[in-house]
């Protein structure tokens, strides 16, 4: 295989572009896709104070690297979720990335700062692990961005992530969720601006970016994500994609372009009933926000090791 | 060739030579969700892998809360 641009030997084939690339031209393609996403969806300006949510995985480290590479100033935010050795190692990758490049990494520990961790929250709330994890991260991302006077919160959601969520929301016709599934969410009602500059890159491409750029990241999957329904949706979409390259791109980007504008009324309806949480002040539809409820419940529970949730010691909830 | 797989981590001995796409097909792995790496370098799907190569097949799917 030859690079589409220079005809030198290719290192990667990208079927959705019907193209192969050498390493330098693959990186160029990735940069162009991120720049196009930032421009098309009015995500960022060079004046923005940017906070990148960093997990130690490929996507968040790739977008932090790309933004710095493109000339943006961006700090990182790492949340220690307390998922045993998985979290220990993920934190090591995030810290090493920041230290090697002289970047600022803000750290929050669920256990040290809020008195719980994700395995304990899972047991205490008797819900699926990703529920407590997602809620905790969303709340703390928003809080850290606002507390730190950042004007934009960047997450590493890629094309596969967005296509999988869109697939799930479409299967259930979740109109309010669909209406909010946009690459850019402007600041509103106590929420910071949130942007997803990787929406035009697949996760195979973000992983390849890390390999080519020599970025060490945590390859292993979260032990608590096994059986997560989004993984099943990704598997289904990748089977379609392998038969019909470009399907994921068309599915997601055509949704954003053609369908999301038709649903904007559903996104606005939720804003009308938001008020500050009586406990923390974050916007919520109730008197006390879901995060404060979670902290109260989970911090009162005795610590639960992750092995009791995922391993041989697990019991039916 | 030696082939390192992840999730769970394991190592297989597979006869070579064979091309990347054939190796992935034999292992029932989707090209969309995996990278193939030889000596730290990505290799495209039509590349021929030698009998003495050490290959990592790296999954790229991440899940959990999105």
Contacts between the chains, C-beta under 8 A, distances in Angstrom:
chain1	res1	chain2	res2	distance
A	1	B	44	4.6
A	1	B	45	7.8
A	1	B	46	5.3
A	1	B	47	7.5
A	10	B	44	5.0
A	11	B	41	6.5
A	11	B	42	4.3
A	11	B	43	6.9
A	11	B	44	6.3
A	12	B	35	8.0
A	12	B	42	5.2
A	12	B	44	5.7
A	13	B	44	4.6
A	13	B	45	5.2
A	13	B	46	7.6
A	15	B	31	7.8
A	20	B	44	5.9
A	23	B	42	7.8
A	57	B	62	5.6
A	58	B	60	7.1
A	58	B	62	7.1
A	59	B	62	6.8
A	129	B	64	7.9
A	130	B	63	8.0
A	130	B	64	5.1
A	130	B	65	4.1
A	131	B	65	7.4
A	133	B	64	6.5
A	133	B	65	4.6
A	134	B	64	7.8
A	134	B	65	2.9
A	134	B	66	7.2
A	135	B	65	8.0
A	137	B	65	6.5
A	157	B	66	6.7
A	160	B	61	7.3
A	161	B	62	8.0
A	161	B	66	5.1
A	164	B	66	7.1
A	165	B	66	5.4
A	202	B	32	7.5
A	203	B	33	8.0
A	203	B	60	4.9
A	203	B	61	6.5
A	203	B	62	6.6
A	204	B	32	6.2
A	204	B	33	6.9
A	204	B	34	7.6
A	204	B	35	6.5
A	204	B	60	4.9
A	206	B	60	7.7
A	207	B	35	5.7
A	207	B	58	6.8
A	207	B	60	4.0
A	208	B	35	5.9
A	208	B	42	5.9
A	211	B	35	6.5
A	211	B	37	6.4
A	211	B	40	7.8
A	211	B	42	5.7
A	211	B	58	7.8
A	212	B	42	6.9
A	219	B	6	5.9
A	219	B	58	6.0
A	219	B	59	7.4
A	220	B	6	6.7
A	220	B	7	6.5
A	220	B	9	8.0
A	221	B	7	5.3
A	221	B	59	7.6
A	221	B	61	7.7
A	221	B	62	6.8
A	221	B	63	6.7
A	222	B	62	7.8
A	222	B	63	7.1
A	222	B	64	4.9
A	224	B	64	7.2
A	225	B	62	8.0
A	225	B	63	4.3
A	225	B	64	3.8
A	228	B	63	4.5
A	228	B	64	5.8
A	230	B	63	5.4
A	230	B	64	7.6
A	230	B	66	5.6
A	231	B	61	6.6
A	231	B	63	4.0
A	234	B	33	7.4
A	234	B	61	5.6
A	234	B	63	7.1
A	235	B	30	7.9
A	235	B	33	7.6
A	235	B	61	7.8
A	238	B	30	5.1
A	238	B	32	4.1
A	238	B	33	5.2
A	239	B	30	6.9
A	241	B	32	5.1
A	242	B	30	5.6
A	242	B	31	6.4
A	242	B	32	5.4
